[in-house]
Amino acid sequence: MYIIKVKGKAKIPDYIQIRDENFVLVAYFRADRPMKNIEKFGWEGKEAALEEVINSLPFGKLQKLEL
């Protein structure tokens, strides 16, 4: 899985994209709101780790997501 933070403009908020190994978009959510259906990815109990990754992630840089 890969993660990227997209910078919003004006009234559009910042967003997070999560992509699979083929770079297909599998999740898209606001950076300031928790991700819903986190159990779909097997990340139950890793919400704090995901939030830490999101907060430290620079805008526009695709990174491998390892939780």
C-alpha positions as CSV (number, residue, x, y, z in Angstrom):
1,M,0.0,0.0,0.0
2,Y,1.1,3.6,-0.7
3,I,-0.1,6.8,0.8
4,I,0.0,10.4,-0.4
5,K,-1.2,13.7,1.1
6,V,-2.9,16.1,-1.3
7,K,-2.9,19.8,-0.5
8,G,-6.3,21.5,-0.7
9,K,-6.9,25.0,-2.0
10,A,-9.3,27.7,-0.7
11,K,-12.3,25.9,0.7
12,I,-11.2,22.4,-0.4
13,P,-9.5,20.6,2.5
14,D,-6.3,18.5,2.5
15,Y,-7.0,14.8,1.5
16,I,-5.2,11.5,1.9
17,Q,-5.1,8.9,-0.8
18,I,-4.2,5.3,-0.1
19,R,-3.3,3.2,-3.2
20,D,-2.6,-0.5,-3.6
21,E,0.6,-2.1,-5.1
22,N,-0.8,-1.3,-8.6
23,F,-1.4,2.3,-7.6
24,V,-5.2,1.9,-7.8
25,L,-7.0,4.2,-5.5
26,V,-8.5,2.2,-2.6
27,A,-9.2,4.9,0.0
28,Y,-9.7,8.7,-0.2
29,F,-10.5,10.7,2.9
30,R,-10.0,14.1,4.5
31,A,-6.7,14.5,6.4
32,D,-8.4,16.1,9.4
33,R,-11.0,13.3,9.8
34,P,-10.4,9.7,10.8
35,M,-10.6,7.1,8.1
36,K,-13.9,5.1,8.1
37,N,-14.0,1.3,7.5
38,I,-10.4,0.9,8.7
39,E,-11.1,-2.8,9.4
40,K,-11.5,-3.3,5.6
41,F,-7.7,-3.0,5.4
42,G,-6.9,-5.0,8.6
43,W,-5.7,-1.9,10.4
44,E,-7.9,-2.3,13.6
45,G,-6.0,-0.9,16.6
46,K,-3.5,1.0,14.4
47,E,-5.4,4.2,14.2
48,A,-2.8,6.1,16.3
49,A,0.0,4.8,14.0
50,L,-1.9,5.9,10.9
51,E,-2.6,9.3,12.4
52,E,1.1,9.8,13.2
53,V,2.0,8.8,9.6
54,I,-0.6,11.3,8.2
55,N,0.6,14.1,10.4
56,S,4.3,13.6,9.5
57,L,3.6,13.1,5.7
58,P,4.8,15.9,3.4
59,F,2.3,17.1,0.7
60,G,2.6,15.5,-2.7
61,K,5.1,12.8,-1.8
62,L,4.1,9.2,-2.4
63,Q,5.4,6.9,0.3
64,K,5.1,3.2,1.0
65,L,2.7,2.6,3.9
66,E,3.8,0.1,6.4
67,L,1.7,-0.3,9.5
